[in-house]
Amino acid sequence: MTRKPLGALATAVAVFALLAAPAAAQQLIIKGEFGNKAGYMPPPGLYAGMFGAVSWADEIVGPDKNVVSGPDLTQYLFGPLVQYVSKFKLFGANYGALVAVPFANIAIDFPRLDVDDSTGVAMSQLWVVPVMLGWHIEDPLPLAPGGTDITFHYAFYAPTGRYEPGAPDNTGLGMWTNELSLRVTGYFSKDKKWHGSASLFYDFNGKKEGLDWTTGNPFTYMWGLGRDYGEKDSLFSGWVGAAGYSQWQVTSTTGLDAPLIVRENKTQINGVGPEFTTLQGALTVRYFWQFGGKFTTRGQGLYVQFAMPLPF
């Protein structure tokens, strides 16, 4: 990465850019990871697959919601995942667990300041869901005559990624995060072809290793609204619809090592876009356009996931 001498204005823009981008990336949860049928837990078995998330940001939304163009920030996150669903029942729900091993690469391009660099691909923070409970409620409800699926999980993110305080090529955040989630899918028709989902997540961020810095906790809402297509037993059946999310940082960042501007401001962002699923639900693609927001970067995002049962 190369740098040229900066004037006072350019320096201010650069400092804000380099603060706003990390502030927007200080949360480990993948925005848009869940959409349609988020409350559904698959039948008992062992499942394996891959996931990938790419976000392109070319705007910075300031603390007063003012928008500045650039720099270009691209974040890649991908890796394998394994999910297990048992026949064991707990509180009337099937018990399950999940592990995802993400790899990340973050690239920044700021031509006006002659900045062009990336972290390179390296492991990010392990996502482990040791407790996942899924209920399938067939009894009709006023808004869900086709029944309801509910999933609750407790998860944690372990600081397994490359991390060194102040290093420019970190692919992890150097902190533990605990997460609680409740996801609900309601079926609006008796044949379950029309459905809507709402997913709530609250993350408890720990202190960064080697720093007096604790990032504020986020509350994240993800949703989906769609309709099934194709015959139930057809290979190319699935659903199509819309998905979106909103995320709010609800507690302040604390610690003397966190920049003052980060401690004094909280991030927020929204996204919405189409969702397409095929191969009997095994392959899901979501695309998002971000809007609104505060003290964050803003752009577009893509999420892809493929998972299928293993023949055991």
C-alpha positions as CSV (number, residue, x, y, z in Angstrom):
1,M,0.0,0.0,0.0
2,T,1.3,3.4,-0.9
3,R,0.5,6.8,0.6
4,K,1.0,10.4,-0.7
5,P,1.3,13.5,1.4
6,L,-2.2,14.7,2.4
7,G,-3.7,18.2,2.8
8,A,-5.8,19.1,5.8
9,L,-9.1,18.3,4.0
10,A,-7.8,15.0,2.5
11,T,-6.5,14.0,5.9
12,A,-9.9,14.6,7.5
13,V,-11.6,12.6,4.8
14,A,-9.1,9.8,5.1
15,V,-9.3,9.6,8.9
16,F,-13.1,9.5,8.8
17,A,-13.1,6.8,6.0
18,L,-10.7,4.6,8.0
19,L,-12.7,5.0,11.1
20,A,-16.2,4.6,9.6
21,A,-15.2,1.5,7.6
22,P,-13.9,-0.4,10.7
23,A,-16.8,0.8,12.8
24,A,-19.2,-0.7,10.3
25,A,-17.3,-4.0,10.3
26,Q,-17.0,-4.4,14.0
27,Q,-20.0,-6.7,14.2
28,L,-19.5,-10.4,13.5
29,I,-23.0,-11.4,12.5
30,I,-23.5,-11.7,8.7
31,K,-26.3,-9.3,7.7
32,G,-28.7,-11.1,5.4
33,E,-27.7,-14.6,6.5
34,F,-31.3,-15.5,7.1
35,G,-34.4,-14.6,5.1
36,N,-37.3,-16.8,4.0
37,K,-38.1,-19.9,6.1
38,A,-35.6,-18.8,8.7
39,G,-37.6,-20.4,11.5
40,Y,-37.6,-23.8,9.8
41,M,-35.2,-26.5,11.1
42,P,-34.6,-29.4,8.7
43,P,-35.5,-33.0,9.5
44,P,-33.1,-35.0,11.7
45,G,-29.8,-35.8,10.0
46,L,-26.3,-34.5,9.3
47,Y,-25.9,-31.6,6.7
48,A,-22.9,-30.1,5.1
49,G,-22.4,-27.2,2.8
50,M,-20.7,-23.9,1.9
51,F,-21.7,-20.2,2.4
52,G,-20.3,-17.0,0.9
53,A,-21.0,-13.4,1.5
54,V,-19.7,-10.4,-0.4
55,S,-20.4,-6.8,0.3
56,W,-19.4,-3.8,-1.8
57,A,-19.4,-0.4,-0.1
58,D,-18.7,2.9,-1.9
59,E,-20.4,5.4,0.4
60,I,-19.8,6.5,3.9
61,V,-22.8,7.7,6.0
62,G,-21.7,10.1,8.6
63,P,-22.9,10.5,12.2
64,D,-25.4,13.2,11.0
65,K,-26.5,10.8,8.1
66,N,-24.6,12.9,5.6
67,V,-23.2,10.8,2.7
68,V,-19.7,10.9,1.2
69,S,-18.7,8.9,-1.8
70,G,-15.7,6.5,-1.5
71,P,-13.5,4.8,-0.6
72,D,-14.4,1.4,-2.1
73,L,-14.5,-1.3,0.6
74,T,-15.0,-4.9,-0.5
75,Q,-15.4,-7.7,2.1
76,Y,-15.4,-11.4,1.2
77,L,-16.5,-14.1,3.7
78,F,-16.8,-17.7,2.8
79,G,-16.3,-21.2,4.2
80,P,-17.8,-24.6,5.0
81,L,-20.6,-25.3,7.5
82,V,-21.9,-28.5,9.2
83,Q,-25.3,-28.8,10.9
84,Y,-26.6,-31.7,12.9
85,V,-30.3,-32.2,13.8
86,S,-31.1,-34.9,16.2
87,K,-34.3,-36.8,17.0
88,F,-33.8,-35.9,20.6
89,K,-36.5,-33.6,22.0
90,L,-36.0,-30.8,24.5
91,F,-39.0,-28.8,25.6
92,G,-40.9,-30.3,22.6
93,A,-38.2,-29.1,20.1
94,N,-35.7,-31.0,18.1
95,Y,-32.1,-30.4,19.3
96,G,-29.5,-29.3,16.8
97,A,-26.0,-27.8,16.5
98,L,-24.0,-26.0,13.8
99,V,-20.4,-25.0,13.1
100,A,-19.2,-22.6,10.4
101,V,-15.6,-22.0,9.6
102,P,-15.3,-18.6,7.8
103,F,-12.4,-17.2,5.7
104,A,-12.2,-13.5,5.0
105,N,-10.5,-11.0,2.7
106,I,-11.1,-7.3,3.1
107,A,-9.9,-4.9,0.3
108,I,-9.9,-1.1,0.3
109,D,-9.4,1.1,-2.7
110,F,-9.1,4.9,-2.3
111,P,-7.6,6.3,-5.6
112,R,-7.7,9.9,-4.5
113,L,-5.3,9.1,-1.7
114,D,-3.4,6.4,-3.6
115,V,-4.6,3.7,-1.3
116,D,-5.1,0.2,-2.6
117,D,-4.6,-2.8,-0.3
118,S,-6.2,-6.0,1.0
119,T,-5.8,-8.2,4.0
120,G,-5.3,-11.4,1.9
121,V,-7.4,-14.5,2.6
122,A,-7.2,-15.9,6.1
123,M,-9.4,-17.6,8.6
124,S,-11.9,-15.3,10.4
125,Q,-13.8,-16.0,13.6
126,L,-15.4,-19.4,14.1
127,W,-19.2,-19.4,14.5
128,V,-20.4,-22.2,16.8
129,V,-24.1,-22.9,17.6
130,P,-24.0,-25.5,20.4
131,V,-27.7,-25.1,21.2
132,M,-30.3,-25.0,18.5
133,L,-34.0,-25.8,19.2
134,G,-36.6,-26.2,16.5
135,W,-40.4,-26.4,16.9
136,H,-42.8,-27.4,14.1
137,I,-46.3,-26.3,15.1
138,E,-49.0,-27.7,12.9
139,D,-51.9,-26.1,14.7
140,P,-53.3,-23.2,12.6
141,L,-53.1,-19.6,14.0
142,P,-55.1,-16.6,12.8
143,L,-52.3,-15.3,10.6
144,A,-50.7,-18.7,9.9
145,P,-53.3,-21.3,8.9
146,G,-50.6,-23.5,7.6
147,G,-48.7,-23.7,10.9
148,T,-45.6,-22.1,12.3
149,D,-41.9,-23.0,12.6
150,I,-39.8,-21.6,15.4
151,T,-36.0,-21.9,16.0
152,F,-34.1,-20.6,19.0
153,H,-30.3,-20.7,19.2
154,Y,-27.4,-19.8,21.4
155,A,-24.2,-19.2,19.5
156,F,-20.7,-17.8,20.0
157,Y,-18.0,-16.4,17.8
158,A,-14.5,-17.4,18.9
159,P,-11.4,-15.2,18.2
160,T,-9.8,-17.6,15.8
161,G,-9.0,-15.2,13.0
162,R,-5.8,-13.4,12.4
163,Y,-5.6,-10.5,14.8
164,E,-3.1,-8.2,16.2
165,P,-4.0,-4.9,17.9
166,G,-3.6,-2.1,15.3
167,A,-2.6,-4.3,12.4
168,P,-4.0,-3.4,9.0
169,D,-4.5,-7.0,7.8
170,N,-6.7,-8.4,10.6
171,T,-9.3,-10.9,9.4
172,G,-10.8,-11.3,12.9
173,L,-11.9,-8.9,15.6
174,G,-10.0,-10.4,18.5
175,M,-13.0,-10.7,20.7
176,W,-15.5,-13.2,22.0
177,T,-19.1,-12.6,21.1
178,N,-22.2,-14.5,22.5
179,E,-25.4,-14.5,20.5
180,L,-29.1,-15.2,21.2
181,S,-31.5,-15.6,18.3
182,L,-35.2,-16.3,17.8
183,R,-36.5,-17.0,14.3
184,V,-40.1,-17.5,13.3
185,T,-41.7,-18.6,10.0
186,G,-45.5,-18.5,9.6
187,Y,-47.3,-20.1,6.6
188,F,-50.1,-17.9,5.3
189,S,-51.9,-20.7,3.4
190,K,-52.9,-24.2,4.3
191,D,-50.6,-25.6,1.6
192,K,-47.7,-23.7,3.1
193,K,-46.8,-22.1,-0.2
194,W,-47.0,-18.5,1.0
195,H,-44.8,-17.7,4.0
196,G,-43.2,-14.9,6.0
197,S,-40.3,-15.0,8.4
198,A,-38.9,-12.7,11.2
199,S,-35.6,-13.3,12.9
200,L,-34.2,-11.5,15.9
201,F,-30.6,-11.5,17.0
202,Y,-28.8,-9.9,20.0
203,D,-25.0,-10.1,20.2
204,F,-23.0,-9.5,23.4
205,N,-19.5,-8.4,22.4
206,G,-16.5,-9.0,24.6
207,K,-13.4,-6.9,25.0
208,K,-10.8,-6.9,22.3
209,E,-7.6,-8.8,23.0
210,G,-4.7,-6.4,23.9
211,L,-6.9,-3.3,23.9
212,D,-9.2,-1.3,26.1
213,W,-12.0,-1.5,23.6
214,T,-15.4,-3.1,23.8
215,T,-17.6,-2.7,20.7
216,G,-21.2,-1.8,21.4
217,N,-23.8,-4.6,21.1
218,P,-25.9,-4.9,17.9
219,F,-29.6,-5.8,17.6
220,T,-30.3,-7.3,14.2
221,Y,-33.7,-8.0,12.5
222,M,-33.8,-10.1,9.4
223,W,-37.0,-10.9,7.5
224,G,-38.3,-12.7,4.4
225,L,-41.6,-12.9,2.5
226,G,-42.0,-15.4,-0.3
227,R,-43.9,-18.2,-2.2
228,D,-42.9,-21.8,-3.0
229,Y,-42.8,-22.9,-6.7
230,G,-42.6,-26.3,-8.4
231,E,-43.8,-29.7,-7.3
232,K,-42.8,-30.8,-3.9
233,D,-40.7,-33.7,-5.1
234,S,-39.2,-31.9,-8.1
235,L,-35.4,-31.3,-7.9
236,F,-35.8,-27.7,-9.1
237,S,-38.5,-26.7,-6.6
238,G,-37.9,-24.0,-4.1
239,W,-39.2,-20.5,-3.3
240,V,-38.8,-16.9,-4.5
241,G,-39.4,-13.7,-2.7
242,A,-37.9,-10.7,-0.9
243,A,-35.6,-10.5,2.1
244,G,-34.1,-7.7,4.2
245,Y,-32.5,-6.7,7.4
246,S,-32.0,-3.8,9.8
247,Q,-29.2,-3.5,12.3
248,W,-28.8,-1.1,15.2
249,Q,-25.9,-0.7,17.6
250,V,-27.8,-0.4,20.8
251,T,-25.0,0.1,23.4
252,S,-22.1,2.4,23.1
253,T,-18.5,1.3,22.3
254,T,-16.3,1.8,25.4
255,G,-12.6,1.8,26.2
256,L,-9.8,4.3,26.0
257,D,-8.3,2.6,22.9
258,A,-11.5,3.1,20.9
259,P,-11.4,6.3,18.9
260,L,-13.5,9.1,20.4
261,I,-15.7,9.3,17.3
262,V,-16.5,5.6,17.6
263,R,-17.3,5.9,21.3
264,E,-19.6,8.8,20.6
265,N,-21.6,7.3,17.7
266,K,-23.6,4.2,17.1
267,T,-23.9,2.5,13.7
268,Q,-27.1,1.5,11.9
269,I,-27.9,0.1,8.4
270,N,-30.7,-1.4,6.4
271,G,-30.8,-3.7,3.4
272,V,-33.5,-5.2,1.1
273,G,-33.5,-7.3,-2.1
274,P,-34.6,-10.5,-3.8
275,E,-34.2,-14.0,-2.6
276,F,-34.2,-17.2,-4.8
277,T,-33.9,-20.7,-3.6
278,T,-33.9,-23.9,-5.7
279,L,-32.8,-27.6,-5.5
280,Q,-35.5,-28.3,-2.9
281,G,-34.1,-25.6,-0.7
282,A,-30.5,-26.6,-0.9
283,L,-29.3,-23.5,-2.8
284,T,-30.2,-20.0,-1.7
285,V,-29.1,-16.7,-3.2
286,R,-29.9,-13.3,-1.8
287,Y,-28.9,-9.8,-3.1
288,F,-29.2,-6.7,-1.1
289,W,-29.2,-2.9,-1.6
290,Q,-28.4,-1.0,1.5
291,F,-30.2,2.2,2.4
292,G,-30.5,4.6,5.3
293,G,-27.9,4.1,7.9
294,K,-25.7,6.2,10.2
295,F,-22.0,6.2,10.9
296,T,-21.4,3.3,8.6
297,T,-20.4,2.3,5.1
298,R,-23.2,1.6,2.5
299,G,-23.4,-0.3,-0.7
300,Q,-24.7,-3.7,-1.9
301,G,-24.3,-7.3,-0.8
302,L,-24.6,-10.9,-1.9
303,Y,-25.2,-14.0,0.2
304,V,-25.1,-17.6,-1.2
305,Q,-25.5,-20.8,0.7
306,F,-25.6,-24.5,-0.4
307,A,-26.3,-27.3,2.1
308,M,-27.5,-30.8,1.6
309,P,-27.9,-33.9,3.8
310,L,-25.1,-36.4,4.0
311,P,-26.0,-40.0,3.3
312,F,-25.4,-41.5,6.7
